[in-house]
Amino acid sequence: MSVPVPDPDPPTLIDPHPPITDDIAVPAFVAPGFVPAPKPPLRTVLSTVLGPELWQRCYTEWGPAHCTALARIARAVDGLAPSAGTAVRSTAGAGMRWLGVAREREILADQVADAISHPAGATSPNQARTVRLYGAAICMALNVPLRRCACHRDLERDVSGELIRLGLEELAGEVP
C-alpha cells in the first residue's frame, strides 16, 4: 500500500464572507444597500386623510362643481367673498340646489370638509385655508385644471402663489 504524497501547492481556502472594506464611497446618510422609501403620491396621502371610502367617492365623482361647494364651505368659515366667476357659478348652483339637483355635491363637499383635521387653536382663516388647500389638492390629484378649481382661485386671492405651491408639495410629500 502506498502512502499519498502531499500536494506541493495545496488549494487556498476562500472565505465566503470577505471582510467589508471601506473602499466604497457611500454618503454618510445612506447605509450600503439601503434605498430610502419614495414619498407617497398625493392620491395616497388624500386616501389616508379622507379615508379610503371617501377618497374612492371623490375619485369617481369629484368635479369642479364639488370644488365650488367645498370653496363655499371654506368661505362660510372665514367670510371671504367669492370671486366674480365663482359668484356667478354659485348663484346658478343655488338655483340648482333649490331644485334639489346639486344636493349630492353638497353632501360630498360636507363630508370632505368634515374629514379634514385642523390643529388645536387654529384660527378661522387658517381652517378655511386648510380646506381650500385640500380642495386644490383633490382637483390636482384628479387632473382637474386648477384654473377651474374654486378652492385654488380663492387661495390665490388670499395668499401668494409660492405658498400655494409649497402647501401642495407638502401635502404630496415632496417637501421634507
Secondary structure, DSSP 8 states (H G I E B T S, - for coil): -------SS------SS----TTS---TTS-TT--------HHHHHHHHH-HHHHHHHHHH--HHHHHHHHHHHHHHH-----HHHHHHHHHHHHHHHHTSSHHHHHHHHHHHHH----TT--HHHHHHHHHHHHHHHHHHTT--GGG-HHHHHHHHHS-HHHHHHHHHHHHT---
